[in-house]
Amino acid sequence: MPLTVHQFPCLEDNYGFLVRDEASGLAACVDTPESGAILRELGKLGWKLALILNTHWHPDHAGGNAEIQAATGARIVGPKEVTRIAPLDREVKGGDEVMLGETRFQVIESGGHTLGHIAYFDPDDRVAFVGDTLFALGCGRLFEGTAEQMWASLQRLAALPEDTRVYCAHEYTASNARFALSVDDDPALKARAEAIFAARERGEPTVPTTIGLERATNPFLRAPVLADRVGAAGENDVKAFAAVRAAKDVFRG
């Protein structure tokens, strides 16, 4: 039976995700950006929360762990770095698996934004929860990791099936689109950017995206073909990616 995903806004620009394994009726929340909003949505849905799945340690991803666990009894699963701000019931790393009822999540190493960042991929339903590693038309800032680490992480995610639905944790897409247009004139990107701007004008979310769409239009995944546009002509893929990331870090638009 399929996995049901319930997405809702949290904080200023985060998304909350509640997922339910329809075979067992068990639910999980992916990260805990805002405990009050998550608990309200759980109450509306009437779902039984079994797991909290953290992608990384930042407070807008793990800050609600204690309150949600106290209210629901859910077990907390995540990378070791989460213990910097909250206890874990189970520590996981790339290559591990997490079961929610009959739904199997593969844990994918996705460090770079933070050193121990992970993503969760359900291969049967082709759904990935990627935290702050991959965004629609973007990627996370390198707060702790290196360009080499983030590029490797992005390649792992890009290797997932093209129709994989990608749930990233923030609504950054309009800003990401403006930057993408500054370094890439591909027609597919232009068409996507127009659709994004129109969707945001209507107040509609741009998440989820898909792996195929990101491969085709995301400037961070397309970094090698954009190297000359960001002053990295003749450089290897990692240096091209680093140049795109550096350009985004100073972009104002």
N, C-alpha and C positions, 0 to 999 in steps of 0.2 A: 504493500500500500504506500501511497506517496507521502512525502513530507510537506506539510503546510507551513508557509512562512507568513507571519504577520509583521508588517513593517510600520513604524510610526515615528514621528519626530520627537527628539529629546534635546534639552538644553538649547543652545542657539542654533547649531547646525549639525548636530549628531542625529543618527538614526538608531532607534532601538529595534531589535529583532527578537521575536518570540517564534519558536519553531515547534511543531507538534508531529510526532510520529503517529500516523493514523492507525497503524496496526495495534499499538499498545495504549494509545491515548496519552503517553508521557510527553512532556514539553521541556524545552530548554530555552534559556535566554542567552544570546550571544553578546557578551560584554554587558556592563551595568552602568551606562552613562548617567542615568537619572532614576534612582530607586522608586520615587513616587510615581512617575509616569509608567514604569514597568509594572508595578503592583496594580495600578489602576487598570492597565490593559489586560493583565491576567484576570482580574476580577470580572471585567466585561466579557472576556472569552470563556471564563469558567474552566480554564486549563489547569492541570496539576503540574507544577514545576518540579522537575527531577534534577536538572543540571543547570549550572552556570558555566558557560564556556568562554573563558577569557582569551583574547588574542595577545594582549600585552599589558604592561603594568600601569600605564598612564591613568590618572584619576578619572578622566572622562571615559574610561573603559573598564576599570575595576573598582572605582570608588564606591559603587553601590553594593558591592558583594556582601558585606556584613549585614546590612539592613534587609536585603532580599533573602539571604539565607535564614536570618532570624524569623522572617515572616512565613517562609515556605518550607524550610528544612532541606532545600536543594543542596546537592554536593557541588563543590567548586572545583573546576578542572582548568588547568592553564599551565603556561610555561613557568619555570622556577622564578623568573624575575618578578612575577606578581606578588611574591612573598615580601617584596620591598614595602608594600602597603597593605597587604591582606593575606591571611593564611590560605593554603590550598588543601583540599582533601585528596587531590590526585595531581601530581606533576606529570606533564607530557611534553614531548619534543617531537621533532620531525621524524616520521616513520611509524609513530604510534597510531593506534586506532581508539576511538571512543564510540561506545554504543549508546544510543538513545532508543530504548525499546528495540525494534528491529532495524532501525536506521544506523548505518555505519558511517562514521566520519573518519576520514583519513586526515592525520595531522601533517601539515606541510611546513617545513622550516621556511620562514619568510623574514629573517632579520634584516636590519638596515635602518628602519625608523627607530626601533630599539634593537638591542643586540639579540634578545631572545624571542622576538615577535614570531607568532605562528598563525597559520590559517587553517580553517576546517573545510574539508571537501567531502561532500556526499556524492560518490560516483554513480549510484543508482539513479538519483534524481538530477544529477549534474547541477549541483548547487554549491557555491563556494562563498564562505564568509571570510573576508580578507583583511578586516580591521583597517589599519592605516598604511598598508603596504601598497596596494593598487587602488587607485581611484578612477572613476569615469574621467577619461582624458588626463589623468594625473598619476602621481605616486607620492608617497609620504616623504617628508623632509628627513634628512639624515641626521637625526639628533644624536645618535649613539654609534651607528654603524658606518661602514665605508661604502664608497661607490661600488667597489667590487662585490661586497656582500649584497647590496640592494639589487644590483644588476643580476646576480645569480638568483636571488629570490624572485625577481620579476620573470626570469626565464622559466622557473619552475611553474609559476602560475600561467604563463603564456602557453605552456605545453599541455594544459588541460584541454579537453574537447572544446571546439569552437562554440558550441551551443550552451556551454556552462553559464548559468546565471550567476553573476558576480554581485554580491552584496557588500559594498564598501560602507564605511562607518560615518561618512560626512557628505553633506550636500555642498560640494565645492565645484560642481561641474561648470557652471557659467564662468567663473573665474578661470578655471582650467582651460575652457574653450578659448577665452580671449588670449591667454598665453599661447596656446597651440597655434592659433592663427598668426601669431607674430613670428613663428619659426617654420611654419609649414603651409604651403599653398595648395595642398592636395584637394581635388574637387570633393572627394568623399568626406574630408574633414569639414570643408565649407558647408556642405549640405547638413552634416550632423550638427554643426555649431548653430545653424539657423533654427533647426528643430529644438535644440536645447534652449536657446534664448526664448523661443515662443512658449515652450513648456513652462519655463520659470515665470514668464509673464502671467501665465494662467495659474500659477501656484502649484504646479504639478511636480512631483519628484522626478529626478533623472536616474535614480537607483531603483532596481538593479540595472546593470549593463550586462554585456556578454563578453566572453573571452575573444570571440571572433571580431566583435566591434572594436575592442581595444587593440587587438593586433593591427587592425586596418587603419586606425586613426589616432591612437594615443602617442603623443610625441616622445614619451619616455621609452615605449617599446619600439618606436621607429627611429630611435636615436642614431643608429649607424647610417641611415640614409639621409639624416639631417645634419650630419657632421659639419659640412661646409657652411651651413646656415648659422652655426653657433661657434665658429672659429676653431673647429676641431678636424679640419680636413686632413686625411691621411692618418688619423689616429685610430687605435683599436676600438672595439665596441664599448669597453668599459669607460675609456676616456671620452668617447662621444657622449655616452650617457651622463657622465659627470659634468660635461659642458652644458648639456640641456638642463640638468638639475641646477647648476649654478646660475644659469640664465633665469630660470623660474624663481630662484631665491631672491633675485633683485627686481623682478618684474613688477611693475605697478600699472595695473590696467583692469 
